[in-house]
């Protein structure tokens, strides 16, 4: 597979002498180390209490560290122990037990020495960062000049989706490394109707056949390769056409019938709604209610045929307020968070997106109660590159989201594909 690069296997012997970070401590007692920065997958890792430097070993709150690495960790008061369960670098099950004040830990029942014992500080239990991270397959490096500990999480399986536009055919083989492909071949036109043409200049239209290669044969190939297929429909409200369709019963019913027929006749496994611009000019609450009603009606129409419904939605920290994540996540199969285009300038789409803004978008989505497994982060390849790809995929892993979606096939570079392969692989891949 193109993205499934080998990952270095985890060896317990490495943990027997877990990394001793040269933080310059000379005293016998633990001291606060607020000047040390911890970076996970190229993004700063905030912690609940300051780290502790114990004779050169950095200790961090176990809960903050465990959550960021996707590890289930609990505090057992009776034994004053942290019991953490997760996966190692090769995907094997790992259970780590660390006990307050004890300079040894167990990994899958085998005892290993620690450079420093877990301690209680500020009401939180702090554990050795390097030992804990390496036990679950992460790579830990000390950057002395920057006084920074850099942690790289291991490759993880997750759902991967790619958008396919009319200029994506040359990279169709990449679809084998994806769980799903969303074909952007239809849109809401200025009359509020579902169109297979391109009246708006967006280039979302049903492509012409090229010899034996037809839109139908491409979808059939994706389905045959065990990837899922979506019919993606673009709706923009620049001239009120989207809201017109959503609020006019005749247009609404016709659009749902049209999408249902297109999906069923062409054997799409799902419909992906990319409805943009709601809640900017219109009342946000009204826009939310209107979209919720449309999605509910669409789901009721297509679900009996086994057709999924998902939505690509603007971020909650963006300009468009017409999206009720809590309600939509109950109605739809998944929400793809389009956390980009924060700056409305000509070149903004070409600049890597702020990790802080993307992180905020994810946090706000989770705060609505939307299940993390239903949330995917959209990554715009027009904006990101091989250096920033790890940032965004790291945030997906840090927050335990269901997966990542890429805009779009046709513009992947080899370097970006390599970067993706180091970080993630499709579920079942």
Buried (B, 14 or more C-beta within 10 A) or exposed (E): EBBEBEBEEBEBEEBEEBBBBEBEBEEEEBEEBEEBBBBBBBBEBEBEBBBBBBBBBBBBBBBBBBBBBBBEBEBEEEEBBBBBBBBBBEBEEBBBBBBBEEEEBBBEEEEBEBBBBBBEBEEBBBBBBBBBBBBBBBBBEBEEEEEBBBBBBBBBBBBBBBBBBBEBBEBBEBBBBBBBBBBBBBBBBEEBBBBBEBEBEEEBBBBEEEEEBEBEEBBBBBBEBEBBBBBBBBBBBEEBBBBBBBBEEEBBEBBBEBBBEBBBEBEBBBBBBBBBBBBBEBEBEBBBBBBBBBBBBBBEBBEEEEBBBBBBBBBBBBEBBBBBBEBBBBBBBBBBBBBBBBEEEEEEBEBBBBBEBBBBBBEBBBEBEBEBEBBBBBBBBEBBEBEBBBBBBBBBBBBBBBBBBBBBBBBBEEEBBBBBBBBBBBEEB
